[in-house]
């Protein structure tokens, strides 16, 4: 029978591992955290902890048992570690969402919004379509498994209970966030070019045939053209996203240096 002293040391270990997993579950769009009851998410994180803890092969630093405050700080750090990994690893989804909002505005759908089940906020209908397509392909490529593996690797790179926050200038986070907007621009540029040509054509048509109501004609034309382009550029969008998943996962693991 396990004595109380051993139990006192094992329970915090499982709690910290669960909290790191909670950070990634609540932040990564692929887990759709807002669509499930909170107790289910806690159970999922504890299930991951049951699998992970036997593989760690180590305990917690003694400083965490010196009081409540050190343990709370360690728990906060574990939550932020999981969230930071999930945020960077999910950057391609945010690029798709940004591009979808830009495309929807150019198509004349800025006033049309739907409830985003991931963030529980109003989003452009094209942005919602883009991110759902991205999520489907992410699951098809076993990206959720890669994400969990990255978090497992984080326990080797950043053991539990290590206190400290030393910001390094070599992380390149600004570079990776800059690449996010470049990626969003790559997703959106074909639509901007085609819809700009459509606007120019409608302008010439308005000058040539003043009696024609260009606004009534242009809105369904631009929506139809945009939906057609969505189908045409889908393979390119999928290829770009596929090429960016692993680099952003590596960047997410590289960002752990900020917590050392």
C-alpha positions as CSV (number, residue, x, y, z in Angstrom):
1,X,0.0,0.0,0.0
2,X,1.4,3.4,-1.0
3,X,2.2,5.6,2.0
4,X,1.0,9.1,2.3
5,X,4.5,10.6,1.7
6,X,4.7,8.8,-1.7
7,X,1.2,9.8,-2.6
8,X,2.0,13.4,-1.7
9,X,4.8,13.3,-4.3
10,X,3.0,11.4,-7.0
11,X,-0.2,13.5,-7.1
12,X,1.5,16.8,-7.9
13,X,3.4,15.1,-10.7
14,X,0.3,13.9,-12.4
15,X,-1.4,17.3,-11.9
16,X,1.5,19.2,-13.6
17,X,1.5,16.9,-16.5
18,X,-2.3,17.2,-16.9
19,X,-2.0,21.0,-16.7
20,X,0.5,21.1,-19.6
21,X,-1.8,18.9,-21.7
22,X,-4.7,21.2,-20.7
23,X,-2.8,24.2,-22.1
24,X,-2.6,22.5,-25.5
25,X,-6.2,21.1,-25.4
26,X,-7.7,24.5,-24.7
27,X,-5.6,26.4,-27.2
28,X,-5.2,24.1,-30.3
29,X,-8.2,24.5,-32.7
30,X,-7.9,20.8,-33.6
31,X,-9.2,19.7,-30.2
32,X,-12.4,21.9,-30.5
33,X,-12.3,22.6,-26.8
34,X,-15.3,24.8,-26.7
35,X,-17.5,22.1,-28.3
36,X,-17.0,19.6,-25.5
37,X,-18.0,19.7,-21.8
38,X,-15.2,20.9,-19.5
39,X,-15.1,17.7,-17.4
40,X,-14.4,15.7,-20.6
41,X,-11.4,17.9,-21.3
42,X,-10.1,17.4,-17.8
43,X,-10.6,13.6,-18.2
44,X,-8.7,13.7,-21.5
45,X,-5.8,15.6,-20.0
46,X,-5.6,13.2,-17.0
47,X,-5.7,10.2,-19.5
48,X,-2.7,11.7,-21.3
49,X,-1.0,12.2,-17.9
50,X,-1.6,8.5,-17.0
51,X,0.2,7.5,-20.2
52,X,3.0,10.1,-19.9
53,X,4.1,10.0,-16.3
54,X,5.5,6.4,-16.4
55,X,7.7,7.4,-19.3
56,X,9.2,10.5,-17.6
57,X,11.2,8.5,-15.1
58,X,11.8,11.3,-12.7
59,X,10.3,13.3,-9.9
60,X,9.7,16.9,-9.1
61,X,12.3,19.3,-7.7
62,X,12.2,19.6,-3.9
63,X,11.5,23.3,-4.1
64,X,7.9,22.6,-5.3
65,X,7.2,20.9,-2.0
66,X,8.3,23.9,0.1
67,X,4.9,25.6,-0.1
68,X,1.8,26.4,-2.1
69,X,3.2,29.3,-4.0
70,X,6.0,27.4,-5.8
71,X,3.6,24.8,-6.9
72,X,1.1,27.4,-8.2
73,X,3.8,29.1,-10.2
74,X,4.9,25.8,-11.6
75,X,1.3,25.0,-12.6
76,X,0.9,28.4,-14.3
77,X,4.1,27.8,-16.2
78,X,3.0,24.3,-17.4
79,X,-0.3,25.8,-18.6
80,X,1.6,28.5,-20.5
81,X,4.1,26.0,-22.0
82,X,1.2,23.9,-23.4
83,X,-0.6,27.0,-24.7
84,X,2.5,28.4,-26.4
85,X,3.2,25.1,-28.2
86,X,-0.4,24.9,-29.4
87,X,-0.4,28.5,-30.5
88,X,2.6,28.2,-32.7
89,X,1.7,24.8,-34.0
90,X,-1.7,26.1,-35.0
91,X,-0.4,29.1,-36.9
92,X,-1.4,27.7,-40.3
93,X,-5.0,27.6,-39.1
94,X,-4.9,31.3,-38.1
95,X,-3.4,32.1,-41.5
96,X,-6.3,30.4,-43.1
97,X,-8.7,32.3,-40.9
98,X,-7.1,35.6,-41.6
99,X,-7.1,34.9,-45.4
100,X,-10.7,33.8,-45.2
101,X,-11.7,37.1,-43.6
102,X,-9.8,39.1,-46.3
103,X,-11.4,37.0,-49.1
104,X,-14.9,37.3,-47.7
105,X,-14.5,41.1,-47.5
106,X,-13.4,41.3,-51.2
107,X,-16.3,39.0,-52.2
108,X,-18.8,41.3,-50.5
109,X,-19.6,38.9,-47.7
110,X,-18.3,41.2,-44.9
111,X,-21.8,41.5,-43.4
112,X,-22.4,37.7,-43.5
113,X,-21.0,36.0,-40.4
114,X,-21.5,32.7,-38.6
115,X,-20.7,31.4,-35.2
116,X,-17.2,29.9,-35.0
117,X,-17.5,26.7,-32.9
118,X,-13.7,26.9,-32.2
119,X,-13.5,30.4,-30.7
120,X,-17.2,30.9,-30.0
121,X,-17.1,34.2,-31.8
122,X,-18.6,35.6,-35.0
123,X,-16.4,35.0,-38.0
124,X,-16.6,35.4,-41.8
125,X,-18.3,32.6,-43.5
126,X,-15.4,32.1,-45.9
127,X,-12.9,32.2,-42.9
128,X,-15.0,29.5,-41.2
129,X,-15.0,27.4,-44.4
130,X,-11.3,27.8,-44.8
131,X,-10.5,26.7,-41.2
132,X,-12.8,23.7,-41.3
133,X,-11.1,22.5,-44.5
134,X,-7.8,23.0,-42.8
135,X,-8.9,21.1,-39.8
136,X,-10.1,18.2,-41.9
137,X,-6.8,17.9,-43.8
138,X,-4.8,18.4,-40.5
139,X,-6.6,15.3,-39.1
140,X,-6.2,13.5,-42.4
141,X,-2.4,14.0,-42.1
142,X,-2.4,12.8,-38.5
143,X,-1.4,16.3,-37.4
144,X,-3.1,15.8,-34.0
145,X,-0.8,12.9,-33.4
146,X,2.2,15.1,-34.3
147,X,1.0,17.7,-31.9
148,X,0.8,15.2,-29.0
149,X,4.2,13.9,-29.9
150,X,5.6,17.4,-29.9
151,X,4.1,17.9,-26.4
152,X,5.7,14.6,-25.3
153,X,9.0,15.8,-26.6
154,X,8.6,19.0,-24.6
155,X,8.9,17.0,-21.4
156,X,12.4,16.0,-22.5
157,X,13.4,19.5,-23.6
158,X,11.8,21.2,-20.6
159,X,11.4,18.9,-17.5
160,X,8.6,19.5,-15.1
161,X,9.1,21.9,-12.2
162,X,12.0,23.9,-13.6
163,X,11.5,27.4,-12.5
164,X,12.7,30.4,-14.5
165,X,11.9,32.7,-17.3
166,X,15.0,33.8,-19.3
167,X,14.0,35.4,-22.6
168,X,16.4,34.6,-25.4
169,X,16.9,36.8,-28.5
170,X,17.5,33.8,-30.7
171,X,14.0,32.4,-30.6
172,X,12.9,34.0,-33.9
173,X,9.3,34.3,-32.7
174,X,8.8,37.5,-34.6
175,X,10.1,35.9,-37.7
176,X,7.6,33.0,-37.4
177,X,4.7,35.3,-36.7
178,X,5.8,37.4,-39.7
179,X,5.7,34.2,-41.8
180,X,2.1,33.6,-40.6
181,X,0.9,36.8,-42.3
182,X,3.0,36.0,-45.4
183,X,1.2,32.6,-45.5
184,X,-2.2,34.3,-45.1
185,X,-1.3,36.6,-48.0
186,X,-0.3,33.6,-50.2
187,X,-3.7,32.1,-49.5
188,X,-5.6,35.4,-50.3
189,X,-3.6,36.8,-53.3
190,X,-5.3,34.7,-56.1
191,X,-8.7,36.0,-54.9
192,X,-7.5,39.6,-54.7
193,X,-6.1,39.5,-58.2
194,X,-9.2,37.9,-59.8
195,X,-11.7,40.0,-57.9
196,X,-9.7,43.2,-58.8
197,X,-9.9,42.2,-62.4
198,X,-13.7,41.7,-61.9
199,X,-14.0,45.1,-60.4
200,X,-12.1,46.7,-63.3
201,X,-14.4,44.8,-65.8
202,X,-17.5,46.0,-64.0
203,X,-16.2,49.5,-64.0
204,X,-15.7,49.4,-67.8
205,X,-19.2,47.9,-68.1
206,X,-20.7,50.7,-66.0
207,X,-19.1,53.3,-68.2
208,X,-20.2,51.5,-71.4
209,X,-23.8,50.7,-70.3
210,X,-24.8,53.4,-67.7
211,X,-28.3,52.0,-67.6
212,X,-27.1,48.7,-66.1
213,X,-27.2,48.4,-62.3
214,X,-23.6,47.2,-61.8
215,X,-24.0,46.7,-58.0
216,X,-26.9,44.2,-58.5
217,X,-24.9,42.4,-61.2
218,X,-21.5,42.6,-59.5
219,X,-22.4,41.1,-56.1
220,X,-23.5,37.7,-57.3
221,X,-20.7,37.7,-59.9
222,X,-18.0,38.3,-57.3
223,X,-19.5,35.7,-55.0
224,X,-19.7,33.1,-57.7
225,X,-16.1,33.9,-58.9
226,X,-14.8,33.7,-55.3
227,X,-16.5,30.3,-54.8
228,X,-15.1,29.0,-58.1
229,X,-11.6,30.2,-57.1
230,X,-12.0,28.4,-53.7
231,X,-12.2,25.1,-55.6
232,X,-9.5,26.0,-58.1
233,X,-6.8,27.0,-55.5
234,X,-7.7,24.4,-52.9
235,X,-4.8,22.1,-53.9
236,X,-2.4,25.0,-53.6
237,X,-3.8,25.9,-50.2
238,X,-3.5,22.4,-49.0
239,X,0.1,22.1,-50.2
240,X,1.2,25.3,-48.5
241,X,-0.5,24.2,-45.3
242,X,1.1,20.7,-45.4
243,X,4.5,22.2,-46.0
244,X,4.2,24.5,-42.9
245,X,2.9,22.1,-40.3
246,X,6.3,20.5,-39.3
247,X,8.3,23.8,-39.4
248,X,5.8,25.4,-37.0
249,X,5.9,22.3,-34.8
250,X,9.7,22.7,-34.6
251,X,9.3,26.4,-34.0
252,X,6.9,25.6,-31.1
253,X,9.4,23.3,-29.5
254,X,12.2,25.9,-30.1
255,X,10.1,28.4,-28.3
256,X,10.5,26.4,-25.1
257,X,13.8,28.1,-24.5
258,X,11.9,31.1,-23.2
259,X,10.9,29.0,-20.1
260,X,14.3,27.9,-19.1
